[in-house]
Amino acid sequence: MIQLYNVCKSYQKDSSAALDNLSLKVPKGDFVYITGPSGAGKSTLLKLLYCAEKPNRGQILVNGQNITRMGSSHIPHLRRRTGIVFQDFKLLESRTIFENVAFPLEVQGKKRYEISNKVYQVLKHVGLHGKLHQYPLQLSGGEQQRVAVARALVIDPLILLADEPTGNLDFEVTLGIVDLFKGANARGTTVLLATHNRELIRRFPRRVIALENGQLVDDYTP
């Protein structure tokens, strides 16, 4: 599903590499934690996978496509099958919860009745179907994160990328968010979750890819 070959990424010519000669493979349907200290390259790796950044060197294949050679006109098609969850949610404050979750389906050109049915079902799945018409700032941090997860899941993604999605949440809320990721993974979605949370990995052991200074330093399954 995901293959990286000797990938290097630097943001400035004179700076140290954010990723340094990174090679790894993630099979379809895998659930992988990406760990490492701040500045290890976790966020950069995820950004490369949804083409927010391009590598300076190396090859990246996603679902058989070499995305390092992908033109800008093809990137939206890749993202239509990629769910992305950010630590800071990135919800649209002027749109209701329903409208936030519906947005990716609108971009795909889905019909109105399809959007309504799908959005209601996914919000019911995350326990927020009673707050369709509220706005993000009316919700708690944990509820906002569940909206962000719902928005990522509503497209039935092939790949789900989550960048420190539980970093500002208490542990009970964190467990609920991870349960949603596990459910998506059980339905066939490949999940990459960047996290500092060692307790989370201990509680829900899965494959761990550890980065440090842009390099792969460990790859194991507890």
C-alpha positions as CSV (number, residue, x, y, z in Angstrom):
1,M,0.0,0.0,0.0
2,I,2.8,2.5,1.0
3,Q,6.4,2.2,0.0
4,L,9.2,4.6,0.5
5,Y,12.7,4.2,-1.1
6,N,15.6,6.3,0.1
7,V,13.5,9.3,0.8
8,C,15.2,12.5,1.8
9,K,13.5,15.8,2.7
10,S,15.1,19.1,3.7
11,Y,13.3,22.4,4.1
12,Q,16.4,24.5,3.6
13,K,19.6,23.7,1.9
14,D,21.8,24.4,4.9
15,S,19.5,22.7,7.5
16,S,19.7,19.1,8.7
17,A,17.4,16.7,6.9
18,A,13.8,16.3,8.2
19,L,13.9,12.8,6.6
20,D,17.3,11.2,5.8
21,N,17.4,8.2,3.4
22,L,14.2,6.7,4.8
23,S,12.9,3.4,3.4
24,L,9.9,1.5,4.7
25,K,6.9,-0.5,3.6
26,V,3.3,-0.5,5.0
27,P,1.1,-3.3,3.7
28,K,-2.6,-2.7,2.9
29,G,-4.7,-2.9,6.0
30,D,-1.9,-2.4,8.5
31,F,-2.1,-0.2,11.6
32,V,1.1,1.6,12.3
33,Y,2.3,4.0,15.0
34,I,4.9,6.6,14.0
35,T,6.8,7.6,17.0
36,G,9.8,9.7,17.9
37,P,10.7,13.0,19.7
38,S,9.7,16.4,18.4
39,G,11.6,17.1,15.1
40,A,12.1,13.4,14.4
41,G,10.3,13.7,11.0
42,K,6.8,12.3,11.9
43,S,4.8,15.2,10.5
44,T,7.0,15.5,7.5
45,L,6.5,11.8,6.7
46,L,2.7,12.2,6.8
47,K,2.9,15.4,4.7
48,L,4.8,13.6,2.0
49,L,2.1,10.9,1.9
50,Y,-0.7,13.3,1.1
51,C,1.5,15.5,-1.1
52,A,1.6,18.6,1.1
53,E,5.4,18.3,0.6
54,K,7.6,16.8,-2.0
55,P,10.8,14.9,-1.2
56,N,14.2,16.2,-2.4
57,R,15.2,12.7,-3.3
58,G,13.8,9.2,-3.3
59,Q,10.5,7.5,-4.4
60,I,7.2,7.2,-2.7
61,L,4.5,4.7,-3.9
62,V,1.0,4.9,-2.6
63,N,-1.5,2.2,-3.8
64,G,0.8,1.5,-6.7
65,Q,1.2,5.1,-7.8
66,N,4.5,6.9,-7.7
67,I,3.4,10.1,-6.0
68,T,6.8,11.8,-6.3
69,R,6.1,12.1,-10.0
70,M,2.5,13.1,-9.6
71,G,1.4,16.3,-11.2
72,S,-0.6,18.9,-9.2
73,S,-3.7,18.1,-11.2
74,H,-3.7,14.5,-9.9
75,I,-3.2,15.3,-6.2
76,P,-6.9,16.0,-5.5
77,H,-7.7,12.5,-6.7
78,L,-5.2,11.0,-4.3
79,R,-6.6,13.0,-1.4
80,R,-10.1,11.9,-2.1
81,R,-9.2,8.4,-0.8
82,T,-7.0,9.7,2.0
83,G,-8.4,10.6,5.4
84,I,-6.4,13.2,7.3
85,V,-6.7,14.0,11.0
86,F,-4.7,16.9,12.4
87,Q,-3.9,17.7,16.1
88,D,-5.4,21.1,15.8
89,F,-8.6,19.8,14.1
90,K,-8.7,22.3,11.3
91,L,-12.4,22.6,11.4
92,L,-14.2,25.4,9.6
93,E,-15.6,27.5,12.4
94,S,-18.2,29.2,10.2
95,R,-19.8,25.9,9.2
96,T,-21.9,23.6,11.3
97,I,-20.8,20.1,12.3
98,F,-22.8,18.6,9.5
99,E,-21.3,21.0,6.9
100,N,-17.8,20.3,8.1
101,V,-18.2,16.6,7.7
102,A,-20.1,16.9,4.4
103,F,-17.3,19.1,2.8
104,P,-15.1,16.2,1.5
105,L,-18.2,14.6,-0.1
106,E,-19.2,17.9,-1.7
107,V,-15.7,18.2,-3.2
108,Q,-16.2,14.7,-4.6
109,G,-19.5,15.8,-6.3
110,K,-21.7,13.5,-4.4
111,K,-25.5,14.0,-4.6
112,R,-27.2,15.8,-1.8
113,Y,-29.2,12.8,-0.5
114,E,-26.0,10.6,-0.5
115,I,-24.2,13.3,1.5
116,S,-27.0,13.6,4.0
117,N,-27.3,9.9,4.6
118,K,-23.5,9.3,4.8
119,V,-22.8,12.3,7.1
120,Y,-25.6,11.3,9.5
121,Q,-24.4,7.7,9.7
122,V,-20.7,8.7,10.4
123,L,-21.7,11.3,13.0
124,K,-23.9,8.7,14.6
125,H,-20.9,6.3,14.6
126,V,-18.8,8.9,16.5
127,G,-21.7,9.8,18.9
128,L,-22.4,13.3,17.6
129,H,-25.6,12.8,15.5
130,G,-27.4,15.0,18.1
131,K,-25.2,18.0,17.4
132,L,-25.5,18.3,13.6
133,H,-26.4,22.0,13.6
134,Q,-23.9,23.2,16.2
135,Y,-20.7,24.9,15.4
136,P,-17.2,23.8,16.3
137,L,-16.6,26.4,19.0
138,Q,-19.8,25.1,20.8
139,L,-18.1,21.7,21.3
140,S,-15.5,20.5,23.7
141,G,-12.0,19.6,22.4
142,G,-12.7,15.9,22.4
143,E,-16.0,16.5,20.5
144,Q,-14.1,18.7,17.9
145,Q,-11.6,15.9,17.4
146,R,-14.4,13.4,16.9
147,V,-15.8,15.7,14.2
148,A,-12.3,15.8,12.6
149,V,-12.2,12.0,12.7
150,A,-15.7,11.8,11.2
151,R,-14.7,14.1,8.4
152,A,-11.7,11.8,7.6
153,L,-13.8,8.7,7.8
154,V,-16.8,9.9,5.7
155,I,-15.0,9.2,2.5
156,D,-14.3,5.6,3.4
157,P,-10.5,6.2,3.0
158,L,-8.0,3.7,1.7
159,I,-5.5,5.4,4.0
160,L,-6.0,7.3,7.3
161,L,-3.2,9.6,8.4
162,A,-3.4,11.1,11.9
163,D,-0.8,13.6,13.1
164,E,-0.8,13.6,17.0
165,P,-4.6,13.5,16.9
166,T,-4.9,13.0,20.7
167,G,-2.1,15.2,21.9
168,N,-4.3,17.7,23.7
169,L,-7.0,15.3,25.0
170,D,-7.3,13.5,28.3
171,F,-6.7,9.8,28.2
172,E,-10.4,8.6,28.3
173,V,-11.2,10.8,25.3
174,T,-8.0,9.5,23.6
175,L,-9.2,5.9,24.0
176,G,-12.4,6.8,22.3
177,I,-10.6,8.4,19.4
178,V,-8.3,5.4,19.0
179,D,-11.3,3.1,19.0
180,L,-12.6,4.9,16.0
181,F,-9.3,4.4,14.2
182,K,-9.3,0.7,15.1
183,G,-12.8,0.4,13.7
184,A,-11.7,2.0,10.4
185,N,-8.8,-0.4,10.3
186,A,-11.0,-3.4,10.9
187,R,-13.0,-2.3,7.8
188,G,-9.9,-2.3,5.7
189,T,-8.4,1.2,6.0
190,T,-4.6,1.4,6.4
191,V,-3.9,3.6,9.4
192,L,-0.7,5.6,10.2
193,L,-0.9,7.3,13.6
194,A,1.9,9.7,14.7
195,T,2.0,9.9,18.5
196,H,4.2,10.6,21.5
197,N,1.9,8.6,23.7
198,R,3.7,5.5,25.0
199,E,0.8,4.5,27.1
200,L,-1.4,4.4,24.1
201,I,1.0,2.0,22.3
202,R,1.2,-0.1,25.4
203,R,-2.6,-0.3,25.7
204,F,-3.2,-1.0,22.0
205,P,-0.1,-2.7,20.7
206,R,0.5,-2.5,17.0
207,R,3.5,-2.1,14.7
208,V,5.7,0.8,15.7
209,I,8.0,2.7,13.4
210,A,10.4,4.9,15.4
211,L,12.1,7.9,13.9
212,E,14.9,10.1,15.2
213,N,16.7,12.9,13.4
214,G,14.8,12.0,10.2
215,Q,16.1,8.4,10.3
216,L,14.4,5.1,10.9
217,V,15.8,3.8,14.2
218,D,13.4,1.0,15.0
219,D,10.5,-1.0,13.4
220,Y,8.9,-3.6,15.6
221,T,5.6,-5.1,16.8
222,P,5.2,-5.3,20.6
